[in-house]
Amino acid sequence: MFARGELAGVDARAYWAAVRIWLNGGDPYHPASPFMPYVYAPWLLPVFAPWALLPWDVAWFVWRGGTIVLLLWTVAWAYRRHPLATALTALVLAFPAFANLDTGNINLVLVLMLWGACFTGPRTGGILWALAVVVKWIPIAFLPILAPKARLHGVVFLAIAVLLTLATLPLTLVQLSVLFGIPRPLRLDYLVFLWALVPALWVRADPAWFLRPSTWRAWAAQLVATGRAWRARPRTDDGPEPEHAGHRLWSAARGFFGLPV
């Protein structure tokens, strides 16, 4: 956790410095040494501002201390439900978790936001998911773990984020040029995102249900049943009845987002 010495918190310091450079009229995407460039959406800078206005020592303490406290809460929640599975998962993810705590990278904060999206109301959950997706696209894969109404709000807020991105397009183009100009080695610290699956898996009596051969057989049977139902659907002389297939897809989409079917 302290192995990097003076370099500890280098990523968090980049976010902190970016806001201060921006407030002083500078370019956060091309900062002077020793700061790393800011690589996120320009309209997110005000989101970091309340934290970044703190002195660095205080800001770093709040960032890492708050992350540790919330991470420990998630571990305690999971351990109360499935002690052994939680211990094994925490052991496997210990290295990427400590790597993120060491550098202050926002990955772990995004994981905690995804946890928050599972434990708050639909609107707040949707906002948390959408913000996480705007920062890094990996959280978009976690949309199914949200409650249906939260998925709907999340997609709506993500659409708003796209509009904000278009409104700041010149700076967004600068952001993208900086982002894709940075070498991207294999990042094991990204494995920490697997911890965001815990709220969805641990509510079941068997958190490893998806690894069981019986589960795979059930999925295969369901797939076969779906294929048979598809072949048995109403047809016209020109092929499958389009309205019937379209209606099924539309109903499935509405159900996914918690809308009346």
C-alpha positions, 0 to 999 in steps of 0.5 A, a space after each residue: 500500500 505504501 510501496 510507491 513511497 512519494 509516488 503514492 496517490 499519483 493518479 488521484 493527484 492528477 485529478 486534484 491538479 487538473 481541477 486547480 489547473 483548470 480553475 487557473 485557466 490552464 490546460 489540464 490535459 497537458 499539465 507541467 511535470 510532475 503531474 500526469 494528464 487528466 484524461 476524462 470528460 471536461 465537464 466532469 472537472 466541476 464534479 471533482 472540484 469540491 474535493 480538489 479545493 482541499 490541500 493535497 495532504 487533506 485531499 489524499 487522506 479523504 480520497 484514500 481514507 473514504 475509499 477504504 472505509 466504504 470498501 470495508 463496508 462492502 466486505 462486511 456486507 458480503 461476509 455476513 451473507 457468505 463468509 467463505 466465498 467473500 474471503 476467497 474473493 477478497 483474497 483473489 482481488 487483494 492485489 488489484 484492490 491494493 494497487 488502486 489504493 496505492 495509486 489512488 486510481 478511480 477504478 475502486 471509486 467506480 466499483 463503489 459507485 456501482 455498489 451504491 447503484 445497487 443499494 439506492 433508489 432508481 434515480 440515484 442508482 441510475 446517476 451513479 451508474 451513468 457517471 461511472 460509465 462516463 469516467 470509464 466504459 467498463 461499468 457499462 457491462 454492469 447495467 444488468 445488475 441494477 434494478 429495472 427502473 435504475 437501468 432506465 434512469 441510467 440510460 436516460 442520464 447517460 444520454 444527458 451525459 452524451 449531450 454534455 459531451 457534444 456541448 464540450 466537443 472541442 475539449 472532448 477531442 483534446 481529451 480523446 487525443 491525450 487518452 489514446 496517446 498514452 501507452 496502455 499496458 495490461 492492467 491487472 488493477 482493472 480486475 477490481 471491477 469484478 467486486 462490483 458483481 458481488 451485490 448481485 451474486 451474494 443475494 442468492 443462497 449459492 453465490 457460485 450458482 453460475 459456475 455449477 454444471 447444473 446451471 449450465 444445463 439449465 441455461 442450455 435447456 432454456 436456449 433449446 426451448 427458446 429455439 423451439 418456440 422460435 421455430 414454432 412461431 406464426 409464419 407467413 408465406 414470406 417467412 416469420 411473422 414480423 409483428 410477432 417477433 418485433 412484439 416479443 423483442 419490444 416486450 423484453 426491452 420494456 421488461 428489462 427497463 421496468 416498464 409495463 409490458 
